[in-house]
Amino acid sequence: MSKLALYGGTPVLNAKDVPEEMFHWPIVNDAMRQAQLEVLETGNMSGTDISRKFEKQFAEWHGMKYGLAHNTGTNALISAMYGVGLGPGDELICPSVTYWASCTSALGLGATVVFCDILEKDLQLDPASFEAHITPRTKAVMVVHYMAHPADMDAIMAIARKHGIKVIEDVSHAQGGHYKGKMLGTIGDVGAMSLMSGKSFAIGEGGILLTNDLEIYRRAIRFGHYDRIREVYSKEEVAATNTVPFGGQKFRMHQVSAAIGLEQLKKYESEIAEIDRAMKYFWKGIGDIKGLRMIYPEDPGSDKSGWYASRFGYDPEAFSGVPNYLFCKALCAEAPGFFSGCNFPLHKSEVFYTTDIFGHGRPTARLYLPPEVDPRQLTGELPVSSVINQRVLGEPWFKHFDTQIIDRYIEAVHKVAENHRELLAEKTEEAAQGNIALTHRKK
Ligand SMILES: *Cc1c(COP(=O)(O)O)cnc(C)c1O
């Protein structure tokens, strides 16, 4: 007689018994409803007055001089790349395990992406691997604060400064997070992030760029914000080109997103404080299980703000070799909301090596490199990135400190851990999937 719900045992918690608001995101209040209606009714969806107010408040929250609202995080990131001067023949170093938008648009700038490894202990960019991948062509590094955890900025900044490399922070997974007391996105030369509806700071579709560097801000405007070019460039500088954006892009934020963002700013910190309390309570209940490891920064003043897509370490050896996806399947049968694996390692995608995107008859990633330079060889093997998918699991993303429900989740983890041997009979060859559940919708 099986104990595990996966094989017919009684589940610890049925999906229908989980209160809908436990996972629903973002939390919508009347002020948000009102704010978006106002934009709609004033006929000002494509204006910039509300977006400017939003970017100003967002920058102030970070203690930064300039904030520039964008229509997506992907575009805030390419603005940051262009902002630091990334262009043809330059290399951008990026951790292999991240969402594609951290780096892929560099190819459109004529640059090449060189991947470095991550650390198993915290899933963040490995500073030693970053340094090992530097060449004379390295222009910038994309530091992703991956899955809500801060990257090791002291080490990264020291290496970057030593080699004259610009630092871009991708804060899409960790809005409002801290590294040793400093806000993420304020430590490198420029920060950029997604604010789309699945992320911790959720406003719909949207992104924002933050910097204290006037030249980066000016270039970001010049690339994709035609209607603001005259504000930062002199008459003489605009004369020959007029306000045609150099990127040929239009990155203006939708004002409904900005209006929601202004309301989000008022309540965000209290919401993520509750998430933090809930997640830490959960870990207090399962932290002593051998083979499961909470991933959380140790430095004082560092945190895991929002716990977006949070992952924890899973050691298959501690569970008689049961693979993570199977352990996850058993967990989800007991109580819904766990995830397996993490993002697909980008260094395994041919887009960055051989794909001829524009029909030049040559791989796009090598278009402006000296012919003897092969980005695949520059990247190398990346041992952690290649296997990390099998060594992590994702916690349920609790939005509320509801101990009655979280206690059941704790019970579910203990139950699967104690009965994991039942899983040894499973023959499935199903691969670990790197899917991140982004949206939690009302049914
Ligand atoms: C979501 C995400 C982006 C892209 O943001 P969009 O707003 O979806 O364009 C970039 N980087 C990371 C790490 C992300 O998770």
The ligand as an SDF file (V2000), in Angstrom:
LIG
                    3D

 15 15  0  0  0  0  0  0  0  0999 V2000
   11.7530   38.3950  -17.5270 C   0  0  0  0  0  0  0  0  0  0  0  0
   13.1860   38.5970  -17.7020 C   0  0  0  0  0  0  0  0  0  0  0  0
   13.7070   39.5040  -18.6400 C   0  0  0  0  0  0  0  0  0  0  0  0
   12.8690   40.1340  -19.7180 C   0  0  0  0  0  0  0  0  0  0  0  0
   11.8850   40.9750  -19.3220 O   0  0  0  0  0  0  0  0  0  0  0  0
   10.5480   41.1730  -20.1630 P   0  0  0  0  0  0  0  0  0  0  0  0
    9.8620   42.2480  -19.3780 O   0  0  0  0  0  0  0  0  0  0  0  0
    9.8110   39.8780  -20.1520 O   0  0  0  0  0  0  0  0  0  0  0  0
   10.9300   41.6190  -21.5140 O   0  0  0  0  0  0  0  0  0  0  0  0
   15.0600   39.7180  -18.6490 C   0  0  0  0  0  0  0  0  0  0  0  0
   15.8940   39.0670  -17.8350 N   0  0  0  0  0  0  0  0  0  0  0  0
   15.4390   38.1490  -16.9500 C   0  0  0  0  0  0  0  0  0  0  0  0
   16.4220   37.4730  -16.0560 C   0  0  0  0  0  0  0  0  0  0  0  0
   14.0770   37.8710  -16.8760 C   0  0  0  0  0  0  0  0  0  0  0  0
   13.6300   36.9350  -16.0400 O   0  0  0  0  0  0  0  0  0  0  0  0
  1  2  1  0
  2  3  1  0
  2 14  2  0
  3  4  1  0
  3 10  2  0
  4  5  1  0
  5  6  1  0
  6  7  2  0
  6  8  1  0
  6  9  1  0
 10 11  1  0
 11 12  2  0
 12 13  1  0
 12 14  1  0
 14 15  1  0
M  END
$$$$
